[in-house]
Amino acid sequence: MTSSSHHVDQLQGRYDLLETIGRGSQGTTRLARDLDTGERVVAKELKLDRTETWRAIELFERERNTLAALDHPNIPEYLDGFQLDGREGPRFFLVCEYIEGRSLDARIDDGESMDESAIRSMLADILEVLTYLHGREPPVLHRDVKPANVLERPDDTYVLIDFGTVEAQMDAGLSESTAVGTAGYTAPEQMQGRAEPTSDLYGLGATALTMLSAREDEMSGMATGAHLRDELNLSDDLADLLESMLAPDLEARPESAEAALGRLIRSEPPA
């Protein structure tokens, strides 16, 4: 480390901060080592200055509280959360399980597309996660399903990460006055500030479409049956499923992640 102070690189006397693995407008994500266990973990920091609002803190606390209540093998396990006060103001930290793998975004950067078999595996794993999230009381909406937030493990299983825009649906319409999400992966109704469980299906469908061509700029407007079958050589069943997940009208999408998973399983080609 190049820091002049060891304390900058250690949190709570327990976590040694290592390299930065992500950087956003409101903080950084660092790889760290838990000195109690020796395990690698992920430490996500929200750093506020005078221009930041309570909104950023609310989203960060929401992510922390949501992750702490979740237990699924394809979601990072929440480990710790705390606030540190310094000369520059409060710093909020969330610590979660480190999952070895590569984001689908990194696959795109490497020019690697996914074939139908890999897409089916990814859809099955993430639809199972969404079924779990949406089945909670109240339903938990991720609201930012995209290639950067899906990790592929070395064993070819897939993990949904980054719950920074998560929302319990009972809050919808009450605290949510602004749209969140990522352009190209956000359903029309969510762009207008109203997220539903099937909004996550739209993001997952858009992710699948991107990964089939490994080009994000080709994704928009391509969710037609003809394109999916002819240009991407998908089976009719998978093309139909993706087309329905990407329907602009949420009423035309599968009624739930569980329903979409059922369709995917039923359409699995014989071995």
C-alpha positions in Angstrom: 0.0 0.0 0.0 1.1 3.5 -0.7 -0.9 5.2 2.1 1.0 7.3 4.6 -1.3 6.1 7.4 -2.1 2.5 8.2 -5.4 3.6 9.7 -6.6 4.7 6.2 -6.1 1.1 5.1 -7.7 -0.6 8.1 -11.3 -0.4 9.3 -12.5 -1.0 12.9 -9.1 -2.7 13.5 -10.6 -5.7 11.7 -10.5 -5.2 8.0 -7.4 -4.5 5.9 -8.4 -2.6 2.8 -6.8 -3.9 -0.4 -7.3 -2.8 -4.0 -10.3 -0.8 -5.3 -12.6 -3.0 -7.4 -15.4 -0.5 -8.1 -15.9 3.2 -8.0 -19.1 5.2 -8.3 -20.3 8.7 -7.8 -21.0 8.2 -4.1 -18.2 6.0 -3.0 -15.9 3.1 -3.7 -15.9 -0.7 -3.4 -12.7 -2.3 -2.1 -11.5 -5.8 -1.7 -10.5 -6.3 1.9 -9.2 -9.0 4.3 -11.1 -9.9 7.5 -8.3 -10.1 10.1 -10.4 -12.3 12.3 -11.0 -15.0 9.7 -8.3 -14.4 7.1 -11.1 -14.4 4.4 -11.3 -11.9 1.6 -14.4 -9.7 1.9 -15.9 -6.7 0.0 -16.1 -3.4 1.7 -18.4 -0.8 0.1 -18.0 2.8 1.3 -20.5 5.7 1.0 -18.6 8.9 1.4 -20.6 12.1 2.0 -19.6 15.7 1.7 -21.7 18.8 2.2 -23.4 18.5 -1.2 -24.8 15.0 -0.5 -28.3 14.5 0.6 -30.2 12.3 3.1 -31.3 10.3 0.0 -27.9 8.7 -0.5 -27.8 7.7 3.2 -31.4 6.3 2.9 -30.5 4.1 -0.1 -27.3 2.9 1.6 -29.1 2.0 4.8 -31.8 0.3 2.8 -29.2 -1.8 1.0 -27.6 -2.7 4.4 -30.9 -3.6 6.0 -32.1 -5.6 3.0 -28.9 -7.6 2.6 -28.8 -8.4 6.3 -32.2 -10.0 6.0 -31.4 -12.1 2.9 -30.1 -15.7 2.8 -29.6 -17.2 -0.7 -26.6 -18.9 -2.2 -26.7 -16.7 -5.2 -26.6 -13.4 -3.3 -23.5 -12.1 -1.4 -23.9 -12.7 2.3 -24.0 -9.6 4.5 -21.3 -9.6 7.2 -21.0 -6.1 8.8 -22.0 -2.5 8.6 -20.8 0.6 10.5 -20.2 4.3 10.4 -16.9 6.1 11.0 -16.6 9.8 11.7 -13.7 11.8 10.5 -12.6 15.3 9.7 -14.2 15.1 6.3 -17.5 13.9 7.6 -19.2 10.6 8.2 -18.1 7.5 6.2 -20.6 4.6 6.0 -19.3 1.1 5.3 -21.0 -2.2 4.3 -19.1 -5.4 4.4 -20.2 -8.5 2.5 -19.0 -11.8 1.3 -16.4 -11.8 -1.5 -17.6 -13.9 -4.4 -14.9 -15.1 -6.8 -16.1 -14.6 -10.4 -16.2 -12.3 -13.3 -19.0 -9.9 -14.1 -20.9 -10.3 -17.4 -19.8 -6.7 -18.1 -16.2 -7.9 -18.1 -17.2 -10.6 -20.6 -18.5 -7.9 -22.9 -15.3 -5.9 -22.5 -13.4 -9.1 -23.6 -15.7 -9.4 -26.6 -17.2 -12.7 -25.3 -20.8 -13.5 -26.1 -22.9 -16.3 -24.6 -24.6 -19.1 -26.4 -28.2 -20.3 -25.8 -27.0 -22.9 -23.3 -25.1 -20.4 -21.2 -27.9 -17.9 -21.4 -30.4 -20.5 -20.1 -28.1 -21.3 -17.1 -27.7 -17.6 -16.3 -31.5 -17.0 -16.6 -32.3 -20.0 -14.4 -29.9 -18.9 -11.6 -31.0 -15.2 -11.6 -34.7 -16.0 -12.0 -34.4 -18.2 -8.9 -32.9 -15.3 -7.1 -35.6 -13.0 -8.2 -38.3 -15.5 -7.2 -36.7 -15.5 -3.7 -36.6 -11.7 -3.6 -40.1 -11.1 -4.9 -41.5 -13.8 -2.7 -40.4 -12.0 0.5 -42.9 -10.0 2.6 -42.9 -7.3 1.4 -41.4 -8.1 -2.0 -37.8 -7.0 -2.5 -37.1 -5.4 -5.9 -33.5 -5.2 -7.1 -34.2 -2.4 -9.7 -30.8 -2.6 -11.4 -30.4 -6.0 -13.1 -27.7 -5.6 -15.7 -24.5 -7.3 -16.9 -22.3 -5.4 -14.3 -24.4 -6.8 -11.5 -24.3 -10.5 -12.5 -21.2 -12.5 -11.6 -20.3 -15.7 -13.2 -18.5 -18.0 -10.7 -15.8 -20.4 -11.8 -18.3 -23.3 -11.5 -20.6 -21.6 -14.1 -23.2 -20.5 -11.6 -24.4 -16.9 -11.5 -24.8 -14.5 -8.6 -26.8 -11.2 -8.4 -24.8 -8.4 -6.7 -25.1 -4.7 -5.9 -28.3 -4.0 -4.0 -27.6 -0.3 -3.9 -31.0 0.5 -5.5 -33.0 -2.2 -3.8 -36.5 -1.4 -2.6 -39.1 -3.1 -0.5 -42.3 -2.7 -2.5 -44.3 -1.4 0.4 -42.2 1.8 0.0 -43.0 2.2 -3.7 -44.8 5.4 -4.4 -44.1 6.7 -0.9 -40.3 7.3 -0.8 -39.6 6.8 -4.5 -40.0 10.1 -6.4 -37.0 9.6 -8.7 -36.3 6.9 -11.2 -33.3 4.6 -10.6 -31.7 2.1 -12.7 -29.4 2.0 -15.8 -30.4 3.2 -19.2 -31.1 0.3 -21.6 -31.9 -2.1 -18.7 -34.6 -0.2 -17.0 -38.3 -0.9 -17.8 -40.4 2.0 -19.0 -42.6 2.1 -15.8 -39.5 2.2 -13.7 -38.1 5.1 -15.7 -41.2 6.9 -14.6 -40.5 6.2 -10.9 -42.8 3.1 -10.5 -41.1 -0.2 -10.1 -42.9 -3.6 -10.1 -41.5 -7.1 -9.7 -41.7 -7.6 -13.4 -39.5 -4.5 -13.9 -36.6 -6.8 -12.7 -37.6 -9.3 -15.4 -37.2 -6.6 -18.0 -33.6 -5.9 -16.8 -32.8 -9.6 -16.9 -34.2 -10.0 -20.4 -32.1 -7.0 -21.5 -29.1 -8.5 -19.9 -29.6 -11.8 -21.7 -30.0 -10.0 -25.0 -26.8 -8.0 -24.5 -24.9 -11.2 -23.6 -26.1 -13.0 -26.7 -24.3 -10.4 -28.9 -21.7 -9.1 -26.4 -22.6 -5.6 -27.6 -24.6 -3.2 -25.4 -25.2 -0.8 -28.2 -27.1 -3.4 -30.2 -29.6 -4.1 -27.4 -32.1 -1.3 -27.8 -35.0 -2.1 -30.1 -33.8 -5.6 -30.8 -36.3 -7.5 -28.7 -38.4 -8.7 -31.6 -39.1 -12.3 -32.2 -37.6 -12.1 -35.7 -34.3 -10.7 -34.5 -34.0 -13.2 -31.6 -34.6 -16.1 -33.9 -32.9 -15.0 -37.1 -30.0 -12.9 -36.0 -29.2 -14.6 -32.7 -30.3 -18.1 -33.7 -32.4 -18.8 -30.6 -34.9 -21.5 -30.2 -38.5 -20.4 -30.5 -39.3 -21.0 -26.9 -36.4 -19.0 -25.5 -37.0 -16.2 -28.1 -40.6 -16.1 -27.0 -39.7 -15.9 -23.3 -37.1 -13.1 -23.8 -39.5 -11.2 -26.1 -42.2 -11.3 -23.3 -39.7 -10.3 -20.6 -38.8 -7.3 -22.7 -42.4 -6.2 -23.4 -42.7 -2.4 -22.9 -46.1 -3.1 -21.3 -45.6 -4.8 -18.0 -49.0 -6.6 -18.4 -47.5 -8.4 -21.4 -44.6 -9.8 -19.4 -44.6 -13.1 -17.5 -46.7 -12.5 -14.3 -43.7 -13.3 -12.0 -40.1 -14.5 -11.9 -41.5 -17.9 -10.8 -43.7 -18.0 -13.9 -40.7 -17.1 -16.2 -38.6 -19.7 -14.5 -41.3 -22.3 -15.1 -41.4 -21.4 -18.8 -37.6 -21.6 -19.0 -37.5 -25.1 -17.4 -40.4 -26.4 -19.5 -38.7 -25.3 -22.7 -35.3 -26.9 -21.9 -34.2 -28.9 -24.9 -33.8 -32.6 -24.4 -30.3 -33.7 -23.5 
